[in-house]
Amino acid sequence: MTAPARTRRPQEVQGRPAGLVSRTVAAAADVLVVLGILLAVQAGYAAARRLLVGPPFAFPDPGPGATAALGSAILVGYLACGWFFGGRTAGNQLMGLRVTDRSGRRLTAGIALLRALLCVALPWGLLWIPFSRRGASLQDAVTGSTVVHDWYGRTRGRAAGSPSCRATGLRSPDRGNHMT
């Protein structure tokens, strides 16, 4: 009988590249958030139509093509804004991940938008992660981004040898020299 696998604590993976499973779960959570946003937009439209035109209250039926286009546009905007403003989306927050450039800095607006477009257009780009030496998806390879475990925020708990620590000059918390 084999010994059970040792579970890694967040401190042990802090600053390391995220794998396929954690990134896929984060992406699935983001899709659920966007579906909720899409439902809220349609409900808002139906309510406004009811107030302005009158009964009956009915959800719009724009057809599958228009719904897919609207959903894709909302997803691109949601992802790009999340990665540009905070480095993470709700799914990334749930899984303890952060999207940065290779030196650990926040993505620029253009790179965040390009990465979001690639993620929506080529979701199977995540399948490149197991074959990449640095754990990069196809989207990361094109945009120069990286997705790392970041349970403690941008400035706490990074391993001293992680690329983002070397770039920012931070040390791990056990050395007592970290910025808050």
C-alpha positions in Angstrom: 0.0 0.0 0.0 1.3 3.4 -0.8 1.5 6.3 1.6 -1.0 9.1 1.2 0.2 12.1 -0.7 1.3 15.0 1.5 -0.9 18.0 1.3 0.9 21.2 0.6 0.1 24.2 2.7 -0.4 27.6 1.1 3.0 28.8 2.5 4.7 26.1 0.5 3.3 27.0 -2.9 3.2 30.8 -2.4 4.8 32.5 -5.4 5.0 29.3 -7.5 3.3 28.8 -10.8 -0.3 27.6 -10.7 -1.1 24.3 -12.3 -3.8 23.1 -14.6 -6.3 22.0 -12.0 -6.3 25.2 -9.9 -6.5 27.4 -13.0 -9.3 25.3 -14.5 -11.3 25.6 -11.3 -10.7 29.3 -11.2 -11.8 29.6 -14.9 -15.0 27.6 -14.2 -15.8 29.9 -11.2 -15.3 32.9 -13.4 -17.7 31.5 -16.0 -20.3 31.0 -13.3 -19.9 34.7 -12.2 -20.3 35.9 -15.8 -23.4 33.7 -16.3 -24.8 35.4 -13.2 -23.9 38.8 -14.6 -25.6 37.9 -17.9 -28.7 36.8 -16.1 -28.8 40.0 -14.2 -28.4 42.1 -17.4 -31.3 40.2 -19.0 -33.5 40.5 -15.9 -32.7 44.3 -15.8 -33.7 44.6 -19.4 -36.9 42.7 -18.8 -37.7 44.9 -15.8 -37.0 48.1 -17.6 -39.1 46.9 -20.6 -42.0 46.0 -18.2 -41.8 49.5 -16.7 -41.6 51.4 -20.0 -43.8 49.3 -22.3 -46.1 47.5 -19.8 -47.1 43.9 -19.2 -46.0 41.1 -19.6 -42.7 40.7 -17.8 -40.6 38.5 -20.1 -37.0 37.8 -20.5 -35.6 38.8 -23.9 -34.9 36.0 -26.4 -32.2 37.4 -28.7 -31.1 34.0 -30.0 -28.1 31.8 -29.2 -25.7 33.8 -31.4 -26.4 37.2 -29.8 -26.4 35.6 -26.3 -23.1 34.0 -26.9 -21.7 37.3 -28.3 -22.9 39.3 -25.3 -21.7 36.6 -22.9 -18.2 36.6 -24.5 -18.0 40.4 -24.5 -18.9 40.4 -20.8 -16.4 37.7 -20.0 -13.6 39.5 -21.9 -14.4 42.7 -20.0 -14.7 40.9 -16.7 -11.3 39.1 -17.1 -9.4 42.1 -18.4 -10.7 44.4 -15.6 -9.9 41.9 -12.9 -6.4 41.3 -14.2 -5.6 44.9 -14.8 -7.0 46.4 -11.6 -6.2 43.8 -9.0 -4.4 41.0 -10.7 -7.2 38.5 -10.0 -10.8 37.7 -10.7 -13.3 36.1 -8.3 -12.2 32.7 -9.5 -8.5 33.6 -9.0 -9.4 34.9 -5.5 -11.2 31.7 -4.7 -8.2 29.6 -5.7 -5.5 31.9 -4.3 -4.1 32.9 -7.7 -2.7 36.1 -9.1 -2.0 37.0 -12.8 1.2 39.1 -13.3 3.8 39.7 -15.9 7.0 37.6 -15.6 8.6 40.1 -13.2 5.7 40.0 -10.8 4.1 43.4 -11.8 0.5 44.0 -12.6 -0.5 43.5 -16.2 -0.9 46.6 -18.4 -4.4 47.3 -19.8 -3.4 46.2 -23.3 -1.8 42.9 -22.1 -4.8 42.2 -19.8 -7.2 42.8 -22.7 -5.2 40.6 -25.1 -4.9 37.8 -22.5 -8.7 38.0 -21.9 -9.4 37.8 -25.6 -7.1 34.8 -26.0 -8.6 33.1 -22.9 -12.1 33.4 -24.3 -11.2 32.5 -27.9 -8.8 29.7 -27.0 -9.9 28.2 -23.7 -8.0 24.9 -24.5 -4.8 26.9 -24.3 -4.7 25.8 -20.6 -3.8 22.3 -21.9 -0.3 23.6 -22.7 0.5 24.0 -18.9 1.7 20.4 -18.3 4.1 20.7 -21.3 5.6 24.1 -20.4 8.8 24.3 -18.3 7.5 27.3 -16.5 3.9 26.1 -16.1 2.6 28.6 -18.7 -0.6 28.3 -20.7 -0.7 29.3 -24.4 -2.1 32.6 -23.4 0.8 33.2 -21.0 3.3 32.3 -23.6 1.8 34.8 -26.1 1.3 37.7 -23.6 4.3 37.1 -21.3 2.1 36.7 -18.2 2.3 34.2 -15.4 -0.2 32.8 -12.9 1.1 32.2 -9.4 -0.2 31.1 -6.1 -0.7 34.2 -4.0 -2.7 33.4 -0.9 -1.3 36.3 1.2 -1.5 39.2 -1.2 1.2 40.9 -3.3 3.7 41.5 -0.6 3.5 38.8 2.1 4.6 35.2 2.3 6.5 34.8 -1.0 9.3 32.3 -1.1 12.7 34.1 -1.1 13.7 32.4 -4.3 10.6 33.0 -6.3 11.0 35.2 -9.4 8.5 37.7 -8.1 10.6 38.1 -4.9 13.8 38.5 -6.8 12.2 41.2 -8.9 10.7 43.2 -6.0 13.5 42.6 -3.5 11.2 40.9 -1.0 12.3 38.2 1.4 10.2 35.4 2.8 8.4 36.1 6.1 10.6 33.8 8.1 13.5 36.2 7.5 11.5 39.0 8.9 12.0 41.5 6.1 8.9 41.8 4.1 6.8 44.8 3.1 3.2 45.2 4.0 
